[in-house]
Amino acid sequence: MRLQVFHRTRYIYRVPVSDSYNEVRLRPVTNDTSRLEFFLLNVQPPVKLRHFRDSYLNYVHFFEISEPHRELSIEAQCTINTTSPYREGLPAGVEMGALALLEDDMLREFLDSSRYVGISPELWKLGLDITAGCTDVFTAAQQIRTYIRQNWTYAPNTTTASTHVSEVVESRSGVCQDFTHLMIGICRAIGIPARYVSGYLFNGGDASLRGAQASHAWCEIYVPGKGWFGLDPTNDTLADERHIKIATGRDYNDAAPVSGRFVGAQGATAALQVDLRIEELPP
């Protein structure tokens, strides 16, 4: 698919703020299933943009605004060609026992607890119950994905960016970020390396797909000998050519599209406005 994306995040502060420092992860990943044609990042007030690659190889822009300001606007535009990572079939046929043989130290952090995903006995038991009798790694992950979709309620505006997976387990509700954290936690608890993906979802007019109105999130699991593959627990689907991958990490904290801090007077809160448009272009 050839897709055009416009994404604007706008902060409106109640009182002037200053010394604002921000990191943005909005440039799509480029790999064999994602070819970036065009990318433009525009910030108002005007700033000098710098960039680096973080420890997860995400492309990170950062900037500082020292003078007082009442608004901050971050606009990202891109044109990207996507193909499904599953075009040659599902990565089936890898036994669960292969997970015990993993020796890559780089995978360790995707098996341990992280800021928003704590590995608990409750998640471990849940994972064992969901995958009882399953011997295939990818099939087990699919069962976890489907179980979340069937047993948790999609409830916008009921959680925040700092909601921990333990709260999601208790409330049995949340949004794409929460369901992704939940799937990551269950997978890690039973030994499947799992990581967080932030990006966009093109629904193509399919109103049944959830999470296409703003930044989306899904889970990637590591299949020994085959690599990373994405699963979307919010929609109980594969992460395919409709999913535009932006950043990965242990959880939301590593892959947040926009993060930052500022100095302001007491009560200097901000109203947030997000505008996202995705259109399919001719090949």
C-alpha positions in Angstrom: 0.0 0.0 0.0 1.1 3.5 -0.7 0.0 5.7 2.2 0.2 9.4 3.0 0.1 10.5 6.6 -0.4 13.9 8.3 -0.1 13.9 12.1 -0.3 17.1 14.2 0.1 17.2 18.0 -0.7 20.6 19.5 -0.3 21.7 23.1 -2.1 24.8 24.4 -0.8 26.0 27.8 -2.9 27.9 30.3 0.0 30.1 31.1 3.3 30.8 29.3 5.9 28.0 29.7 9.6 28.0 28.9 12.7 25.8 28.8 10.8 23.1 27.0 12.8 20.0 26.0 11.1 17.4 23.7 11.9 14.1 21.9 9.7 12.9 19.1 9.6 9.5 17.4 7.5 10.2 14.3 9.7 9.1 11.4 8.6 5.7 10.1 10.8 2.7 10.1 12.5 1.8 6.8 13.0 -1.9 6.1 12.1 -4.6 3.6 8.4 -4.1 4.3 8.3 -0.3 4.7 9.8 2.0 2.2 9.8 5.7 3.1 9.4 8.1 0.1 9.1 11.4 2.0 9.2 12.7 5.5 8.9 16.2 6.9 8.8 17.4 10.5 7.7 20.9 11.3 7.7 22.5 14.8 6.1 25.8 15.9 7.6 27.9 17.5 10.4 27.5 15.0 13.3 25.5 16.4 16.5 23.8 15.4 15.9 20.1 15.0 18.6 17.6 15.8 18.3 13.8 15.7 19.9 10.6 16.9 19.3 6.8 17.0 18.3 5.5 20.4 19.3 2.1 21.8 16.4 0.5 19.9 17.4 2.1 16.6 14.4 4.4 16.6 14.9 7.7 14.7 14.6 10.4 17.4 14.3 14.1 16.7 14.8 16.5 19.7 14.6 20.2 20.2 14.6 22.8 22.9 12.5 26.0 23.3 13.9 28.4 25.9 11.7 31.4 25.3 8.2 31.7 26.8 5.4 30.3 24.7 1.7 29.5 25.0 1.5 26.8 22.2 3.6 24.0 20.8 2.7 22.4 17.5 4.5 19.3 16.1 3.5 18.3 12.5 4.8 15.2 10.8 4.1 14.3 7.2 5.2 11.3 5.3 4.5 9.1 2.2 5.3 5.4 2.7 5.0 2.2 0.8 4.1 -0.8 3.0 3.9 -4.6 2.3 2.7 -7.3 4.7 5.5 -9.1 6.7 3.2 -12.2 6.3 3.2 -12.2 2.5 5.2 -15.5 2.5 3.0 -17.0 5.2 2.9 -17.2 9.0 6.1 -18.0 11.0 4.6 -21.3 12.3 6.4 -24.5 13.1 8.7 -23.3 15.9 8.2 -25.3 19.1 7.8 -23.6 22.4 10.8 -25.5 23.7 13.0 -23.4 21.3 12.5 -20.4 23.6 14.5 -22.0 26.3 17.5 -22.2 23.9 17.6 -18.5 23.2 21.1 -17.1 24.0 20.9 -13.6 22.5 21.5 -11.1 25.3 19.7 -8.5 23.3 16.4 -10.4 23.8 16.7 -10.4 27.6 15.2 -7.0 28.1 12.1 -8.2 26.1 11.6 -11.0 28.6 12.0 -8.9 31.8 9.7 -6.4 33.6 9.8 -2.8 32.3 8.3 0.5 33.5 4.7 -0.2 32.5 4.9 -4.0 32.2 5.5 -5.9 35.4 5.8 -9.7 35.1 3.6 -11.2 37.8 2.4 -14.7 38.9 -1.1 -13.6 37.7 0.2 -12.9 34.2 2.1 -16.2 34.2 -1.0 -18.2 35.2 -3.1 -16.3 32.7 -0.6 -17.1 29.9 -0.5 -20.8 30.8 -4.3 -21.1 30.9 -4.7 -19.3 27.5 -2.0 -21.4 25.7 -2.7 -24.8 27.4 -1.9 -27.6 25.0 -0.3 -25.2 22.5 3.3 -26.2 21.3 3.9 -23.6 18.6 5.3 -20.2 19.5 3.4 -18.1 17.0 0.1 -20.0 17.5 0.5 -19.3 21.3 0.9 -15.6 20.6 -2.2 -15.6 18.4 -4.2 -17.3 21.1 -3.1 -14.6 23.6 -4.0 -11.8 21.1 -7.5 -13.3 20.6 -8.1 -13.9 24.3 -7.4 -10.2 25.0 -9.8 -9.0 22.2 -12.6 -11.3 23.5 -12.2 -10.6 27.3 -11.2 -6.9 27.6 -13.4 -3.9 26.8 -12.2 -1.2 24.5 -12.8 2.0 26.5 -11.3 5.3 25.3 -10.4 8.0 27.9 -10.4 5.5 30.8 -6.6 5.2 31.1 -3.6 7.4 30.7 -0.1 7.1 29.2 1.2 6.0 32.7 -1.3 3.2 33.3 0.5 0.1 34.5 -0.4 -3.4 33.1 -1.6 -4.4 36.6 -4.4 -1.8 36.4 -5.4 -3.1 33.0 -5.6 -6.7 34.4 -7.8 -5.5 37.2 -10.1 -3.2 35.2 -10.5 -5.5 32.2 -10.6 -2.4 29.9 -8.4 0.1 28.2 -7.2 1.2 24.8 -4.6 0.0 22.3 -1.6 1.0 24.5 -3.1 -1.0 27.4 -3.9 -4.1 25.4 -0.4 -4.0 23.9 1.2 -3.8 27.4 -1.1 -6.7 28.5 -0.1 -8.9 25.6 3.6 -8.1 26.1 3.3 -9.0 29.8 1.5 -12.3 29.2 4.0 -13.3 26.4 7.0 -12.4 28.5 5.6 -14.3 31.5 5.6 -17.6 29.5 9.0 -17.0 27.9 8.1 -15.4 24.5 10.2 -12.2 23.9 7.8 -9.3 23.2 8.2 -5.6 22.5 6.0 -2.5 22.1 5.4 -0.9 18.7 4.0 2.6 18.2 2.7 3.7 14.8 -0.4 4.3 12.8 -3.2 2.1 11.5 -4.9 2.7 8.2 -8.5 1.5 8.4 -9.4 2.0 4.7 -12.9 2.8 5.6 -13.3 -0.2 7.9 -15.1 1.3 10.9 -14.7 -1.9 12.9 -10.9 -1.4 13.2 -10.1 0.4 16.5 -7.2 2.8 17.1 -7.1 4.4 13.6 -8.1 7.8 14.8 -4.8 8.5 16.6 -1.4 7.0 17.2 -1.8 3.2 17.4 0.1 0.5 19.3 0.6 -3.2 18.8 2.9 -6.0 20.0 5.8 -7.8 18.2 6.9 -11.2 19.4 10.2 -12.9 18.6 10.0 -16.3 16.9 13.3 -18.2 17.2 15.0 -18.6 13.9 12.5 -16.4 12.1 12.6 -12.9 13.7 10.1 -10.3 15.0 6.4 -10.4 13.9 3.6 -8.0 14.8 0.2 -8.8 16.3 -2.5 -6.3 17.0 -4.5 -7.3 20.2 -6.8 -4.3 19.9 -8.3 -5.7 16.7 -7.3 -9.3 16.9 -5.4 -9.1 13.6 -1.9 -9.5 12.2 0.1 -6.3 12.0 0.2 -6.1 8.2 0.5 -3.6 5.4 -2.2 -1.4 7.1 0.2 -0.9 10.1 2.8 1.9 9.8 5.6 1.1 12.2 7.3 4.2 13.8 9.2 3.0 16.9 9.8 0.0 19.2 10.8 -0.5 22.8 10.2 -2.4 26.0 6.9 -0.5 26.5 5.3 2.9 25.8 8.0 4.7 27.7 10.6 3.7 25.0 8.5 4.3 22.0 6.2 7.3 22.8 5.6 9.5 19.7 6.1 12.7 21.7 7.7 13.1 25.2 9.1 16.1 27.0 9.1 18.5 29.8 8.8 22.2 30.4 9.2 24.9 33.1 6.1 26.9 34.0 4.3 28.6 36.8 2.1 26.7 39.2 -0.9 25.3 37.4 0.8 25.4 34.0 -1.2 22.6 32.4 -1.7 21.9 28.8 -4.7 21.1 26.6 -3.8 18.5 24.0 -5.2 18.3 20.4 -4.3 15.5 18.0 -5.1 15.5 14.3 -4.3 12.4 12.2 -5.2 11.8 8.5 -4.1 8.8 6.5 -4.9 8.4 2.8 -4.2 5.7 0.3 -2.4 7.0 -2.8 -2.2 5.4 -6.3 0.8 3.0 -6.6 
